[in-house]
Amino acid sequence: MKSLLRKCITFSNLSFTRINTVRLASSKNDAQKKEDTKDVEEIKMKMNVVVEKYGAVTTLNIDRQKTRNSLDEATLREMTEAINAFDKDAEAKVLVFNGEGGSFCSGFDLDEVEAKGYNTLIDAASRLLRRPLCDKPTIAAVTGYAVGEGFELALACDLRVIEDTAILGCLGRRFGAPQSLYGGRRLTSLIGLSRALDLLITGRPISGADANVMGLACKLTTTGTALGESIKLAKSLTKFPQNALIMDKLAAVNSQLNPNSEESMRDEAIMNSLLGSAIEDLNQGIKKFRGGIGKHGKFYKLTEVPLKDWELEESFEEVTIKVEEEKKDKKT
């Protein structure tokens, strides 16, 4: 879908960075062109986020396809820069989040969590904790896996266009990973306490069709069409006067996600006090994941249960009895 969109847009819609690259290349000699091309390729290889503009619509595309677009520290910081740039761009009106290669986002990179620590990624993701994520409208084009913090990123957006075959959920429950980006509060405000507790406590994955029934999707679409439908929706929003739209959006979000009461502040303090123990659980969960337990979204056989002593003794006695009986039979 993305490649088709690229063919449809005109040259004037290309980002300033790409236009600038073409002009520089045309003004240098052949040797310098090769050097410039080499530098550009190296920069692109290091980039995990690709930002594109289609008029007043901006797309933020996570591109770590080998890990189903998991979020490491570098990616989170690139996302922060891209979101801040969108906020400051007077011409940009709607931001669409997308994942390349068939998956939206699989959450925090567990290898990075193990290497750098959970708090390092939380610090890098601090921009995603804003409620709302942006003052201007945001849309999540959900395809493939949107799990863990990827699920929370989708929840942080104002609207979600979800493919019917997508998989969403708090899959970090298997490894003791808490909802790091206010996912519990956001999920409850969107679908209600009962359904939110079901997903938060069990960690069970749901399909895009299930998410639509629960009220998480503003539009349910078929496989491979989420990005195109999201951009189409975004373009329709740019036609409205933006001031009133943003005012009404902020009023709705603030009424649900920013209750300034003593009880809510106390609850958040309690949740923060549990974070240290949760990190220990998560470290143990990462070790299990590396050993193959719980991979591919499996929720069964998450623990290795050794045989108890009495079970071992009983089996040993049974073998001994059989051997003694065989000896008796030979003597007779």
C-alpha positions as CSV (number, residue, x, y, z in Angstrom):
1,M,0.0,0.0,0.0
2,K,2.8,2.4,0.9
3,S,4.5,1.9,-2.4
4,L,1.3,2.6,-4.3
5,L,0.8,5.8,-2.3
6,R,4.3,6.9,-3.2
7,K,3.6,6.5,-6.9
8,C,0.4,8.5,-6.6
9,I,1.8,11.6,-4.9
10,T,3.5,14.3,-6.9
11,F,7.0,15.5,-6.7
12,S,5.9,18.6,-4.8
13,N,4.7,16.4,-2.0
14,L,8.1,15.0,-1.2
15,S,9.7,15.9,2.0
16,F,12.2,18.9,2.1
17,T,15.0,16.5,3.1
18,R,14.6,14.4,-0.1
19,I,14.3,17.5,-2.4
20,N,17.4,19.0,-0.8
21,T,19.3,15.7,-1.4
22,V,18.5,15.8,-5.1
23,R,19.6,19.4,-5.5
24,L,22.9,18.8,-3.8
25,A,23.6,15.8,-5.9
26,S,22.9,17.7,-9.2
27,S,25.4,20.5,-8.3
28,K,28.5,18.3,-7.6
29,N,30.9,16.3,-9.8
30,D,30.7,12.6,-10.3
31,A,33.2,11.7,-7.6
32,Q,31.4,13.8,-5.0
33,K,28.1,12.3,-6.1
34,K,29.3,8.9,-5.1
35,E,30.5,10.1,-1.7
36,D,27.2,11.9,-1.1
37,T,25.2,8.7,-2.1
38,K,27.3,6.6,0.2
39,D,26.7,9.0,3.1
40,V,22.9,9.1,2.5
41,E,22.7,5.3,2.3
42,E,24.6,5.0,5.6
43,I,22.2,7.5,7.3
44,K,19.2,5.6,6.0
45,M,20.5,2.3,7.3
46,K,20.7,3.8,10.8
47,M,17.2,5.3,10.7
48,N,14.4,3.4,12.4
49,V,11.7,5.9,11.8
50,V,10.7,7.3,8.3
51,V,8.6,10.4,8.2
52,E,6.6,11.3,5.1
53,K,4.2,14.2,4.3
54,Y,1.1,14.1,2.1
55,G,0.0,17.7,2.1
56,A,-1.3,18.3,5.7
57,V,-1.1,14.6,6.6
58,T,2.2,13.3,8.2
59,T,3.0,9.6,8.5
60,L,5.4,8.3,11.1
61,N,6.5,4.8,9.9
62,I,8.4,2.5,12.4
63,D,10.9,0.5,10.3
64,R,12.4,-2.3,12.4
65,Q,10.9,-5.1,10.4
66,K,13.2,-7.9,11.7
67,T,11.8,-7.5,15.2
68,R,8.2,-6.7,14.1
69,N,8.9,-3.0,14.7
70,S,9.9,-3.3,18.4
71,L,11.0,-0.2,20.2
72,D,14.6,0.3,21.3
73,E,16.1,3.4,22.8
74,A,17.2,4.8,19.4
75,T,13.8,4.3,17.8
76,L,12.0,5.9,20.7
77,R,14.2,9.0,20.6
78,E,13.7,9.2,16.8
79,M,9.9,9.0,17.4
80,T,10.2,11.8,19.9
81,E,12.0,14.1,17.4
82,A,9.4,13.3,14.7
83,I,6.4,13.9,17.0
84,N,7.9,17.2,18.3
85,A,8.6,18.3,14.7
86,F,4.9,17.5,13.8
87,D,3.7,19.6,16.7
88,K,5.8,22.6,15.5
89,D,4.8,22.3,11.9
90,A,2.0,24.8,11.2
91,E,1.1,23.1,8.0
92,A,0.8,19.5,9.4
93,K,-2.7,18.8,10.8
94,V,-3.0,15.1,11.3
95,L,-0.3,12.5,12.3
96,V,-0.7,8.8,11.2
97,F,1.4,6.1,13.0
98,N,2.3,3.1,10.9
99,G,4.5,0.0,11.1
100,E,6.4,-1.2,8.0
101,G,6.5,-4.8,6.9
102,G,3.0,-6.0,8.1
103,S,3.2,-5.3,11.8
104,F,2.3,-2.1,13.7
105,C,4.6,-2.5,16.8
106,S,5.6,-5.4,19.0
107,G,6.4,-3.4,22.1
108,F,9.8,-2.7,23.8
109,D,12.8,-4.6,22.5
110,L,13.5,-7.2,25.2
111,D,17.1,-7.5,24.2
112,E,17.5,-3.8,24.8
113,V,15.6,-4.0,28.1
114,E,18.0,-6.7,29.2
115,A,21.1,-4.8,28.1
116,K,20.2,-1.2,29.2
117,G,17.5,-1.7,31.8
118,Y,13.8,-1.1,31.8
119,N,14.1,2.5,33.1
120,T,16.3,3.5,30.1
121,L,13.5,2.7,27.7
122,I,10.9,4.4,29.8
123,D,13.0,7.5,29.9
124,A,13.4,7.4,26.1
125,A,9.6,6.9,25.8
126,S,8.7,9.8,28.0
127,R,7.2,11.8,25.1
128,L,4.6,9.0,24.6
129,L,3.3,9.6,28.1
130,R,1.7,12.9,27.2
131,R,-2.1,12.8,27.6
132,P,-3.1,13.5,24.8
133,L,-0.2,12.3,22.8
134,C,-0.5,15.4,20.5
135,D,-2.9,18.3,20.6
136,K,-3.6,17.8,16.9
137,P,-5.4,14.6,15.8
138,T,-3.5,11.3,15.7
139,I,-4.4,8.0,14.0
140,A,-3.0,4.5,14.4
141,A,-2.9,2.3,11.3
142,V,-3.0,-1.0,13.0
143,T,-1.8,-4.1,11.0
144,G,-0.3,-7.3,12.2
145,Y,0.9,-7.2,15.8
146,A,0.1,-4.3,18.1
147,V,1.1,-5.8,21.4
148,G,2.8,-4.7,24.6
149,E,3.8,-1.1,24.3
150,G,2.8,-1.3,20.6
151,F,-0.8,-1.8,21.9
152,E,-0.3,1.2,24.2
153,L,0.9,3.3,21.3
154,A,-2.2,2.5,19.4
155,L,-4.3,3.3,22.5
156,A,-2.5,6.7,22.8
157,C,-3.7,7.7,19.4
158,D,-7.1,9.5,19.0
159,L,-8.4,7.1,16.3
160,R,-7.5,3.6,15.3
161,V,-8.0,2.0,11.8
162,I,-7.6,-1.7,12.5
163,E,-7.3,-4.6,10.1
164,D,-9.5,-7.5,10.8
165,T,-6.5,-9.9,11.0
166,A,-4.5,-7.7,13.4
167,I,-3.5,-9.1,16.8
168,L,-3.7,-6.7,19.8
169,G,-3.2,-7.2,23.5
170,C,-1.1,-6.9,26.7
171,L,1.2,-9.8,25.8
172,G,3.8,-8.5,28.2
173,R,1.6,-10.1,30.9
174,R,3.5,-13.4,30.3
175,F,6.8,-11.9,31.4
176,G,5.7,-9.5,34.2
177,A,5.9,-6.4,32.0
178,P,3.6,-3.6,33.3
179,Q,1.7,-1.2,31.1
180,S,4.4,1.4,30.8
181,L,2.6,4.2,28.8
182,Y,-0.6,4.6,30.8
183,G,-2.1,1.8,28.8
184,G,-4.3,0.6,31.7
185,R,-5.9,4.1,32.1
186,R,-6.2,4.7,28.4
187,L,-7.7,1.2,27.8
188,T,-10.3,1.6,30.6
189,S,-11.4,5.0,29.4
190,L,-11.9,3.6,25.9
191,I,-13.8,0.4,26.5
192,G,-14.8,0.4,30.1
193,L,-13.5,-1.2,33.3
194,S,-14.9,-4.7,32.9
195,R,-13.5,-5.3,29.4
196,A,-10.3,-3.5,30.2
197,L,-9.7,-5.7,33.3
198,D,-10.3,-8.8,31.1
199,L,-7.5,-7.8,28.7
200,L,-5.1,-6.4,31.4
201,I,-5.3,-9.3,33.8
202,T,-5.4,-12.2,31.4
203,G,-3.1,-10.7,28.8
204,R,-5.1,-12.6,26.2
205,P,-4.7,-11.4,22.6
206,I,-7.7,-10.2,20.6
207,S,-8.2,-9.9,16.8
208,G,-8.9,-6.8,15.0
209,A,-12.5,-7.9,14.6
210,D,-12.7,-8.4,18.4
211,A,-11.2,-4.9,19.0
212,N,-13.8,-3.4,16.7
213,V,-16.6,-5.1,18.7
214,M,-15.1,-3.7,21.9
215,G,-15.1,-0.2,20.5
216,L,-11.3,0.3,19.9
217,A,-11.6,0.8,16.2
218,C,-13.1,3.8,14.5
219,K,-12.9,1.7,11.3
220,L,-12.4,-2.0,10.7
221,T,-10.7,-2.8,7.4
222,T,-9.2,-5.7,5.4
223,T,-5.6,-6.9,5.4
224,G,-3.1,-4.5,3.8
225,T,-5.4,-1.5,3.7
226,A,-5.0,0.1,7.2
227,L,-2.5,2.7,6.1
228,G,-4.4,3.8,3.0
229,E,-7.7,4.0,4.9
230,S,-5.9,6.0,7.7
231,I,-4.5,8.5,5.2
232,K,-7.9,8.8,3.6
233,L,-9.5,9.5,7.0
234,A,-6.7,11.9,7.9
235,K,-7.3,13.9,4.7
236,S,-11.0,14.1,5.5
237,L,-10.1,15.6,8.9
238,T,-7.9,18.3,7.4
239,K,-10.9,19.8,5.7
240,F,-12.5,20.9,9.0
241,P,-11.6,24.1,10.8
242,Q,-8.9,22.9,13.2
243,N,-9.4,25.1,16.3
244,A,-12.8,23.8,17.3
245,L,-11.8,20.3,16.5
246,I,-8.8,20.5,18.8
247,M,-10.8,22.2,21.5
248,D,-13.4,19.4,21.6
249,K,-10.8,16.7,21.4
250,L,-8.8,18.1,24.4
251,A,-12.0,18.5,26.4
252,A,-12.9,14.9,25.9
253,V,-9.4,13.5,26.5
254,N,-8.8,15.6,29.6
255,S,-12.1,14.6,31.1
256,Q,-11.1,11.0,31.0
257,L,-7.3,10.8,31.2
258,N,-6.3,13.8,33.4
259,P,-8.4,13.7,36.6
260,N,-6.6,16.0,39.0
261,S,-7.7,14.4,42.3
262,E,-5.9,13.3,45.4
263,E,-7.1,9.7,44.8
264,S,-5.7,9.5,41.3
265,M,-2.4,10.9,42.4
266,R,-2.2,8.5,45.3
267,D,-3.0,5.6,42.9
268,E,-0.2,6.6,40.6
269,A,2.2,6.9,43.5
270,I,1.3,3.3,44.5
271,M,1.8,2.1,40.9
272,N,5.3,3.7,40.9
273,S,6.2,2.0,44.2
274,L,5.5,-1.3,42.6
275,L,7.7,-0.6,39.6
276,G,10.9,-2.0,41.2
277,S,9.4,-5.4,41.8
278,A,7.8,-5.4,38.4
279,I,11.2,-4.8,36.8
280,E,12.6,-7.9,38.6
281,D,9.7,-10.0,37.3
282,L,10.3,-8.6,33.8
283,N,14.0,-9.6,34.0
284,Q,13.0,-13.2,34.9
285,G,10.5,-13.1,32.0
286,I,13.2,-12.1,29.5
287,K,15.2,-15.1,30.5
288,K,12.2,-17.4,30.0
289,F,11.6,-15.8,26.6
290,R,15.2,-16.4,25.6
291,G,14.7,-20.0,26.5
292,G,11.8,-20.3,24.2
293,I,9.0,-20.1,26.8
294,G,6.0,-18.0,25.7
295,K,7.3,-17.2,22.2
296,H,4.9,-16.7,19.3
297,G,2.2,-15.4,21.7
298,K,1.8,-18.7,23.6
299,F,0.1,-18.5,27.0
300,Y,0.5,-22.1,28.0
301,K,3.5,-23.8,29.6
302,L,4.9,-20.5,30.8
303,T,6.6,-22.1,33.8
304,E,8.9,-25.2,34.1
305,V,7.5,-27.4,36.9
306,P,10.1,-29.9,38.1
307,L,8.9,-33.3,39.5
308,K,8.4,-33.3,43.3
309,D,10.5,-35.6,45.5
310,W,7.6,-37.9,46.4
311,E,6.9,-38.4,42.6
312,L,10.6,-39.3,42.0
313,E,10.7,-41.7,44.9
314,E,7.5,-43.4,43.9
315,S,8.7,-44.0,40.3
316,F,12.0,-45.4,41.7
317,E,10.2,-47.9,44.0
318,E,8.0,-49.1,41.2
319,V,11.1,-49.9,39.0
320,T,12.7,-51.7,42.0
321,I,9.7,-53.8,42.6
322,K,9.6,-54.9,39.0
323,V,13.2,-55.9,39.0
324,E,12.8,-58.0,42.2
325,E,9.8,-59.8,40.7
326,E,11.7,-60.7,37.6
327,K,14.5,-62.2,39.7
328,K,12.0,-64.3,41.6
329,D,10.5,-65.6,38.4
330,K,14.0,-66.7,37.1
331,K,14.8,-68.6,40.4
332,T,11.5,-70.5,40.2
